[in-house]
């Protein structure tokens, strides 16, 4: 990826109807589309609407990126907003809309967690999407849909490209941060601090906490996965928050790297299929 003439090479450019004057971008503001998940739905609306809304980039569920405003032109994505005391974020920011339904309400279903979006479409956890019911100070209470691995990968690459090629950029933030009390996107499942750490070259706080709270396992320790299901989730951090990066089949032997107690549970960092991740000790035994 590379930015040339304020456009992202290799990415479809769909000129937005509401494009403003020249700006010098200093921050990137991340948003949820709070719309339907069908590919192209939100991009079509943001490209041409009567609400005078626009955005620089749209990030689809499959990781596809569409650009609609050049990076040196104003897009109307943040509305009433301020960043560290400076008002009117549209005048100095790049906006990225991530396709996600936003806050949903829990509904009664035939089993598991069900949620209803504002346009009355219902979703069930585990049926193509991962849902979590949770409350935070910034977002309030709701049911939230996790972002896809493709979105996180493509979004991180997009941000790395922007910060490499646009030297005036200084920070990555969210709509809820620049418009507190008015907006709640991105949702609480978005790994903001981890992405900021990677893109801005800062320490990953979750990784640092895992490192500090664990100790190296004895050399050559092997664990065997023993779970009631067919697979055991492999997680980026020792936490049940949505951070699954893969799964380990039942009966598989894996080398233990580090172990520790987190929130009262024993976890071990293991290596499987070319990557490192954390698994819960209660579903393992010494091999």
Residue pairs with C-beta under 8 A, 6 or more apart in sequence:
1 8
1 9
1 10
1 11
1 157
1 158
1 160
1 161
2 8
2 9
2 161
2 165
3 9
3 71
3 161
3 162
3 165
3 166
5 70
6 70
6 71
6 72
6 73
7 13
7 67
7 70
7 71
8 57
8 65
8 67
8 158
8 161
11 65
11 66
11 67
12 66
12 67
13 66
13 67
13 68
14 43
14 47
14 66
14 67
14 68
15 47
15 68
15 69
16 46
16 47
16 48
16 54
16 55
16 68
16 69
16 75
17 47
17 48
17 49
17 54
18 49
18 52
18 53
18 54
18 75
18 76
19 54
19 69
19 70
19 73
19 74
19 75
20 73
20 74
20 75
20 76
20 90
21 73
21 74
22 72
22 73
22 74
23 72
23 73
23 74
23 91
23 92
23 93
24 72
24 92
24 168
25 71
25 72
25 92
25 93
25 94
25 166
25 168
25 169
26 92
26 93
26 168
26 169
26 170
26 171
27 83
27 89
27 92
27 93
27 94
27 169
27 170
27 171
27 172
27 173
28 93
28 94
28 95
28 96
28 159
28 162
28 169
28 171
28 172
28 173
29 77
29 78
29 81
29 89
29 93
29 94
29 95
29 96
29 173
29 174
29 175
29 178
30 96
30 98
30 155
30 172
30 173
30 174
30 175
30 185
30 186
30 190
30 192
31 55
31 77
31 95
31 96
31 97
31 98
31 174
31 175
31 185
31 186
32 97
32 98
32 99
32 100
32 101
32 102
32 175
32 185
32 186
32 187
33 42
33 46
33 58
33 97
33 98
33 99
33 100
33 102
34 100
34 101
34 102
34 103
34 118
34 185
35 41
35 42
35 45
35 99
35 101
35 119
36 42
36 101
36 117
36 119
36 121
37 61
37 99
37 101
39 60
39 61
39 62
39 64
39 99
40 60
41 99
42 58
42 97
42 99
43 58
43 60
43 66
43 68
45 53
46 53
46 54
46 55
46 58
46 68
46 97
47 54
47 68
52 76
53 76
53 77
54 68
54 69
54 75
54 76
54 77
55 68
55 69
55 75
55 77
55 95
55 96
55 97
56 67
56 68
56 69
56 70
56 71
56 75
56 77
56 94
56 95
56 96
57 65
57 66
57 67
57 68
57 94
57 95
57 96
57 97
57 158
58 65
58 66
58 68
58 96
58 97
58 99
59 65
59 96
59 97
59 98
59 99
59 151
59 154
59 155
59 158
60 66
60 99
60 151
61 99
61 148
61 150
61 151
62 148
62 150
63 148
63 150
63 151
63 153
63 154
64 154
65 154
65 158
68 75
69 75
71 94
71 162
71 166
74 90
74 91
75 90
75 94
75 95
76 90
77 90
77 93
77 95
77 97
78 89
78 90
78 93
78 95
78 175
78 178
78 179
79 90
79 179
79 182
79 183
80 179
80 182
81 87
81 88
81 89
81 90
81 175
81 178
81 179
82 88
82 89
82 178
83 89
83 92
83 93
83 171
83 173
83 177
83 178
86 92
89 178
94 162
94 166
94 169
96 155
96 158
96 159
98 147
98 151
98 155
98 186
98 190
99 151
100 145
100 147
100 185
100 186
100 187
101 117
101 118
101 121
101 123
101 145
102 117
102 118
102 184
102 185
102 187
103 139
103 140
103 142
103 143
103 144
103 184
103 187
104 115
104 116
104 117
104 118
104 123
104 131
104 142
104 143
104 144
104 145
105 115
105 116
105 142
105 143
106 113
106 114
106 115
106 133
106 143
107 114
107 115
107 116
107 122
108 114
109 122
109 124
112 124
112 125
112 126
113 124
113 125
113 131
113 133
113 143
114 122
114 123
114 124
114 125
115 122
115 123
115 125
115 131
115 133
115 143
115 145
116 122
116 123
117 123
123 129
123 131
123 145
124 131
125 131
129 145
129 146
130 145
130 146
130 242
130 244
131 143
131 144
131 145
131 146
132 143
132 144
132 146
132 189
132 241
132 242
133 141
133 142
133 143
133 144
134 141
134 142
134 144
134 188
135 141
135 142
136 188
138 176
138 177
138 180
138 184
138 188
139 176
139 184
139 187
139 188
140 184
142 184
144 187
144 188
144 189
145 187
145 189
146 189
146 242
147 155
147 189
147 190
149 245
152 191
152 195
155 195
156 195
156 198
156 199
159 172
159 195
159 199
160 198
160 199
162 169
163 169
163 199
163 200
171 196
171 200
172 192
172 195
172 196
172 199
172 200
174 185
174 186
174 190
174 192
175 183
175 184
175 185
175 186
176 183
176 184
176 185
176 186
186 192
189 241
189 242
191 243
193 204
193 205
193 206
194 204
194 205
194 206
194 207
194 236
196 202
197 203
197 204
197 205
197 207
198 204
206 236
206 237
206 239
206 243
207 237
209 237
210 237
210 238
210 258
210 260
210 262
210 269
210 278
211 258
213 238
213 260
213 261
213 262
214 238
214 258
214 259
214 260
214 267
214 269
215 258
215 259
215 260
216 257
216 258
217 256
217 257
217 258
217 259
217 268
218 256
220 255
221 255
221 256
221 286
222 253
222 254
222 255
222 256
222 286
222 287
223 253
223 254
223 255
223 256
223 268
223 270
223 279
223 281
223 284
223 285
223 286
223 287
224 251
224 252
224 253
224 254
224 284
224 285
224 286
224 287
225 232
225 248
225 249
225 250
225 251
225 252
225 254
225 279
225 283
225 284
226 250
226 251
226 283
226 284
226 285
227 250
227 283
229 250
230 249
230 250
231 247
231 248
231 249
231 250
232 247
232 248
232 250
232 279
232 280
232 283
232 284
233 244
233 246
233 247
233 279
234 244
234 245
234 246
234 247
234 248
234 270
234 272
234 275
234 277
234 278
234 279
235 243
235 244
235 245
235 277
235 278
235 279
236 243
236 244
236 245
236 277
236 278
237 243
237 278
238 260
238 262
238 265
238 267
238 269
238 278
239 262
239 263
245 275
245 277
246 272
246 273
246 275
246 277
248 254
248 270
248 272
248 279
252 272
253 287
254 270
254 271
254 272
254 279
255 270
255 271
256 268
256 269
256 270
257 268
257 269
257 270
257 271
257 276
258 268
258 269
259 266
259 267
259 268
259 269
259 281
260 266
260 267
261 267
265 280
265 281
265 282
266 280
266 281
266 282
267 278
267 279
267 280
267 281
268 278
268 279
268 281
268 284
269 276
269 277
269 278
270 276
270 277
270 278
270 279
